[in-house]
Amino acid sequence: MSAAPGHPKQARSEGSPVTDAVLRAENVVAGYARDLPIVHGVSLDVRAGEILVVLGPNGAGKSTLVKSLAGVVPKFGGRVMLAGQDITTTPAHRLAAAGVGFVPQNANVFTSLTVHENLRVGGYLLKAELKQRLDEAYARFPDLAARRAHAGHALSGGQRQMLAMARALMTAPRLLLLDEPSAGLSPLMVSEVFRQVRQIADSGIAVLMVEQNVKAGLRIADRGLILVTGRVAHEGPARALQDDPVVGELYLGRHTQHAPASGIEEGAA
C-alpha cells in the first residue's frame, strides 16, 4: 500500500527546532517499576497532519512508550507536552478531554455492545455535538454504518480495529495514539486500516503509531523512530529509513544472514 495520492511528506532536518508540535515528549523514562524502567530517556515530537511510526525489535519498549504517553503506564522522568500544555501527570481518564485519543492493541472495543453503543461510549464527554460526531464516524467508516446494530463480538478483526479508531475519534482529538493497529489482521485489512490512518492524519490530526509491520508502517508514515532496548537508536524521514541499507540491515530485518538478530521482520504483522 502506498501513501495517499498527492500527500506531501513533511521532512524535517534532524536537530531543527519544532515549534508547531502537537505532541512533544522530552527524555521520557517509563515502565512498570521505578527501579526497572523499560523506556530510557526517549524524546520525540509529532505535528498536526503527521504520522510518526515507532518501530523496533520485540521487547524494545514500543508499546510501553505509547502506553506511557496515554497515561496508562507510569512515567518516572521527563516531560510530555500537548500543544504546549504539560500533560505529564494528567491521568488517563482526563486525557480524552485534553485532546488525546488512544487505541490499545487488545481489548479496544466493548464486545457485548453494538457498534452504535460503542461509539456513544466514545462520545461520553459530548452533549450537543454527539449526533454530528456519530454522523462523521459513519461517514468516515461506512463499513461500520452498515453494521451499527451488530455487537462487537460479531465483527471481524479489521472491523473491530476501525471501530476502536472511530470511537477514539469521537472526541475530535488533536493527537491519536495507536498501538500496533495491524496486529493479527489479514493483508487486505491491513491495507484498509492503514488507508484510514493516513486519511485521519491528512484531516489534521497528529498520529503516533507503534507498528511491527515495517513496510506498511513506513509507507504511510511521514517519519520513523526506531527503538532498541528502550532508547532511540535511529530516526528520520520514513522514505530515508526505507532506503537506508544500514538501517535496514541493523534494525529492519533486511539481509538477516549478515545482521544481528533483531526480532523484527519486514512485513511481520
N, C-alpha and C positions, 0 to 999 in steps of 0.2 A: 504494500500500500504506500502511496506517496502522499505528501502533504497536500493540503487543499490547493487547487489551482490558483495561481496568482498570489499565493501567500508569501509576503516578503520575510525572509529570515532576518531576525534582528541581531546581527552580530555586534558584539561588544568587545573592545580591546581589553585584554587582561590588564588588571590594575587600574583601569579608569574608574572614576567615582560614579556611583549610581545614585542619582538624586531623585529619580521617579520610581523607586522600587515600591511595590505593594507589600511585599514581604522582604524583610531583611533579618537574617539570623547572624549573630556575631559570637564566635567562639563558644558554641553551644556544647555543653557536657551533659549527657543524659544516660539513663539506664534504669535498672530496677533496684539497684543497691548503690548507695553513695560511694562505698569503698570499692565497687566493681563496675565502673561506668562502661558502657558499650560504645557510646559516641564521645569522641575526644576532640573538643575544640573545633567544631565544624562551623564554617561561615559560608553563607550563600545569599543570593538575592533573586527575586522574581519580579518582573514588571508586568503591568497590565497588558493583556493580549499575548503573553509569552508562555511557552511550556518549557519548564526545566525538568529534564528527566534525570533521576538518580539511579545509577547503575552500580554494579559491583558483584563480587563473589557472594555465594551463600555465606551468611554469618558476618557480613561486612558491617551490619548495623543500619541498613537502609530503612527497614520497617520501624526500628526503634527511633530513628531520626524523625520520620514523618509523624509517628505517634507522639513524640515529644512536642513537635510543633503544634499538634492538635490538642495538646493538654492532657493526654491520657497516659503518658509515661513521664515520670518526674525528670525535671531538669535540675542539675546541680551546679550549673555555672553558665555564664554567657547571657545574652540578651536577645529577645525576639521582638521585632517591631512590625506593626501592620499599618501601612500608610502613615508612618510617623508616630503612631501610638504604641507605647510599650505594653505588650501583652504577655510578657514573660511569665507572670504569675497568674494570669487570668485563667480561672478554672474552665474545664472543657465545656460545661453546660452553659457558659456565658459567651463562648467564642462565636457561636452562631449569630447571636445578636450583634457581636462586634464586626462580623463580616467574613467569617471563616466557615467554609463547608468542608466536611471530612467524610470520605468514603473508605471504610476499612476493607481489608481483603476478605474477611469472613464475617458471617452473621450481620450482613449490612442491609437486610430488609426484614420486616416482620412477616414471617411466612404464613401466619394464621390470619393476617389482614389482607383485604383486597388491594389491588393496585391503587385505587382511589383513596382508600383509607390510609395507605402508606404515605401518599402524597399529602394528605391532610395533616398527618402527624408531622411531616417535614415542615409544614406551614403553621405550626402551632403558635408561632410568635405573631402571625399575621391577623389582621382584622378585615378592614375594608379591601385590602389587596388580595385576599385569598382566592377569590374566583378568577381574577386576572392571572395570577401565578399558576393556577391549575390549567387554565386555557393555554398559557405559554408552554407548560410542561408537555401537554398533549400535542401541541403543535410541533415542538422540538422532537418528541419521541412518539411518532404516530403508531408504532407497534404497541405502545402502552395504551394509547387511546382505544385501540381495538380490544384490549384486554382489561379495561378498567374495573370490571366486576370479577376478574379472576383473582383467586387467592395467590399469595406469594409463592406457596409451595407448588403451584401448578405451572410456574414459569420456568423457562429454560435458564441455564446459567447466564447466557448473554442478556436475556430479558431482565433477569434479576439485577445484573450489573447496571443496565440502563435505568432501571427503577431506582437503584441506590443513588446514581448520579442525579436523576431527576429530583429525588427527594432532597438531596443536599443543595440543589439549586433553588428550592422553593423560597428561601430567604434572600435571594439575589446576592450571594456573597461576592466579595471582591477577590477572594482567594479560594481556590478549590484544591484540596489535598487528596491525592489518590494513592492508595496502597495496592500495587500490583493489580490493576484493573483487568489484565488479560489472563490472570491465573485460571487454569482449568477450562479455558474456552477453546472452541474449535477455531481453526484459521479463519473461517468465514466470519464468525462472530467477533474475533479479534479485530478484523478489518472494520467491521461496523462500529464497534465500541470506540476504536481509535479515531474513526471518522468523526464521531460525536465529540470526542475530547478535543480534536482540532477545532471543530466548529465552536465549542464552548470558549476556547481561548480566543478565537477570532472575534467573538462577541465582546471582548474587552476584559474578560476575567483572567487573572493570573492563575496558572496551573503549575503545581509541583507534583510530579508523578514518580513514584518508585516503580521500577519495572524490571522484570527478568528477561522479557522479550527484547533483546538488544536491538536487532534490526528494525523491528516495527517501532520501538520506542524512539530511536534516533531519527527515523524517517519523519515523524510528525513533530518532533521537538525543535525548538529554536536553539537550545543549549543543553549540554550534558554535564553531569558531575559524576565522577567515579569514586566511590568509597571503597577503601580497603582497610580492614581492621579498625573501623570506626573513624577513620581520618580521610580527608580529601586527598586522593592520590593524583587526580588529574581533572581538569575542567576546561571547557571551551565550547565554541560553536558546534552544533550537532554534526554538520557536514564535515567539519575538520576532524572530529572524533571518528567518524565513519571511515575517512580516507587515511588516517594516520596509521601506518603499518606498525609502529612501535606500540601505540596504544592498543591496537587490535590484537597484537600478539601477547602483550603482558596482561591485559585486563578483559578483553572481549572474546577470548577463546579461539582466535584465528591461529592457524599453524600450531596447534596444540602439541604436535610431536616435538616442537622445539621450545615451547614456552613452559614456564612453571604452571603446575595445576592451579587453576583459578576458581574452580567450582561453578563457573558460569559458561554457558554455551550460546553461540549465536542462535537466536530464534527460539531458545528454550522458553516454554510458557511458564 
